[in-house]
Amino acid sequence: QVQLVESGGGLVQIGGSLRLSCAASGSTFSANAMGWYRQAPGKQRELVATITSGGRTTNYADSVKGRFTISRDNAKNTVYLQMNSLKPEDTAIYYCNRRSGSLPWGQGTLVTVSS
């Protein structure tokens, strides 16, 4: 059973940066496209960034395009999300999963953007 462990969240001021990490157990990590999702209070979970299995192609939601960068290290079974120019509306719990969302969800990591 693959497990996902997200980390790197915290409290940051408007305009600040954070780098999230997601460590995945299991041997199939490198074979799957991955994504970062987020869920803000009272809202549905949304997909914000995806990356193909080899890391060549990335896609972003319009709300984060130009500010967030997704990357991965298949040797470490880890996917990252670099978040710059953070806004209050980026406040959410951030999760990683396969792009299909088919794995059991981890606990997520809370990002709070405050003035």
N, C-alpha and C positions, 0 to 999 in steps of 0.2 A: 504494500500500500504506500503510494507516494504521499509524503508529507511536505507541506509548504510552511516556511517560517519567515515572516516578514519582520523587518527591523529598520531603524533609522528615522522614524518619525519623531515629532516633538513640537515645541512651541517656537514659532519664528515670526519676526515682524514682517509687515508688508514690504515686498521687494527683496526679501531674503531668499536663501537657497537651502535646500536639503537634498540629500542623496539617500534614497531608499534601496534596501537590498532584500532579496528573496532567495533563500536557500531551499533547494528542493532535494529530497532524498530520492533514491531510485535510479535505475540505469537508463531510463528512457528519456531523460530530460533533453538531451541534445537532439532528439528526433522530432521534437514538437515545437510548433510555434507557441510563444508565450505572450501574455498580456498583463498589463496593470489595470486594475479596476479601482473605483472609489465609490463610497457611499456616504453622502452627506446626511445630516440629521433630517429625518422626515422625507427622504427622497429614495428613489430606487438606485440600486447599484448600476454604475455605468462603466463602460469600457473606455479608457483614456489613451492607451497606447498598446501597440502590438509589435512583435518582432518575429521574423521567420526563424526556422530552426537553426540555420547557419548564421543568422544575424545580418544578412545583407539588406533586407528590406524592412523598413519600419513604417508604421502609420500612426496618426494621432487624431484625436478628437479636435474639432476646430477650437474648442475652448482652451486647449493647452498647446496648440501648435506654435512653434517658435520659442516656447518657454521650457518645455519638458523634453528630455532625451532618454529613450529606452536603449539599453544595451544588455549584452549577456556575455558570460564567460562559461562556455560549456565544460571546460576542464574543472571548474569549481561548482558546476551545477547551480549557478547563481544568475539571476537577472536583476538588473538595476534600473532605477528611475532617478535621473538627475532633474531636479525641479528648481528652476530659476524664476526670478521676478514673480514671486508668489503673491497671490491676491487673497482677500478674505474668502472669496467663493471657492478657493481650493481646499478649504477646511473640510476634512472628511477622514474616514478610515480607509486606508489604502490596502488593497489586496493584490496578490499575483495569482495567476492560474494559467492553464493552457488557454489559448485564444478561444477555444470552444467552451471554456468554463466547466470542463468535465471532471476535474479533480475535486476532492473534498476541500472546502475552503479552510484556510488557516485563520489565525486570530486577527490578522491584519495589524497595521500600525497606524496610530492616530497622528494626523497632521493638523495643527491648529495655526492659522495665520491671523495674527492680531496686530492692531495698531497700538 
